[in-house]
C-alpha cells in the first residue's frame, strides 16, 4: 500500500533525538526527494516550534516531526538508589553530580499544541500510541499521523486508534527501541519477517526501519511490502547532521567493533556502539525517564571531554555502511 504522501524517493530520514536531526538535515532529506523528520524528543515545546519554523525556511517540501509518548511508571526506588551508587564512580571521574531521577511526559501536550499551530506535514509517535482523539484531531488538521511499532499487537492497537501509517521498527535499529511496554524485552523477529507479519495483520502503509544502510536492503524492504524505509544511522555522518564530533569519530573508529542493546543510559532498551559504560552497567530496570535524567550529567561531561566511553553512541547494526558527504548524495545512493 502506497504512502498517502507522494515522495520522489521512498526514503524517510529518521528522527534522531539529542542533536543529529538538525533542520538542515531534515530539509536536505526532503529536498532529495524523501521526507525528513525533526526529533521532538527531549526538547521543549518552544525549541520544537523554533526548529519547525527554521526547517520551513529551508525547504518548500514536506517535513515531519516525531514525539515521545512516555507512559507513567512506578520504578523500584531501591533499585534507583543502588544504581545511583554505581553511577557515583562515573560522576567522580568527570567531576559532576549524578542527576536527580524524576518522571515527566516530555511535555507531550505542549508539543501537540505546537503541531496544532504550525501544522507540519506529518507526525510520528514513539514509545507508545497516543489516544484516538489526538490522532483524529491531527488527522482533521491535515497532519499525516504515524506510530512506530515493534509487534503485531502494537500495530493492531495503533491501527484501531486511527494511525494512518505504521513505522515498523526491527531489532537492528539504532537508538531506542519503540516497544510500547517499557518493561518488556524488545523483539528479535527479523525486519523482513516483521514487515510481512504486520502487513498481514493491518491494512495500512508500512515504513520499514532498523539496520537499513544499503540500496540492496532498501530494495529488499520494498519487496517485502514496505511502502518506504526509514534510515537514521545511515545519516549520522552526513554533512548536515548535528552528530557530535565524539560520536562521529567513534562510528569510524575500528576500536568499536560491535553494537549492543542497553538500558544503562536511559532505562529504555537502546542500541549503540559497545563501550565501557555499557560493559560496566548491566541495568535491567525500566525506569524511563528517571535513569535518563540520572545519567545526563555524566553523558554531557563525557561529550565535553571527547570521551566516547561514557557516551550513548546510538547506532544500528549497519553502522559500518554509514558514510560522510551531503545528505542528498546519501539519499540518492540508497534509493533503488
Buried (B, 14 or more C-beta within 10 A) or exposed (E): EEBEBEBBBBBBBBBBBBBBBBBBBBBBBBBBBBBBBBBBBBBBBEBBBBBBEBBBEBBEBBBBBBBBBBBEBEBEEEBBEEBBEBBEEBBEBBEBEBBEBEBEBBBBEBBBEBBEEBEBBBBBBBBBBBEEEBBEBBBEEEBBBBBBBBBBEBBBBBBEBBBBBBBBBBBBBBBBBBBBBBEEEBBEBBBBEBBBBBBEBBEBBBBBBBBBBEEEBBBBBBEBBBBBBBBBBBBBBBBBBBBBEBBBBBBEEEEBEEBEBBBBBBBBBBBBBBBBBBEBBEBEBBBBBBBBBBBBBBBBBBBEBEBBBBBBBBBBBBBBBBBBEEBBBBBBBBBB
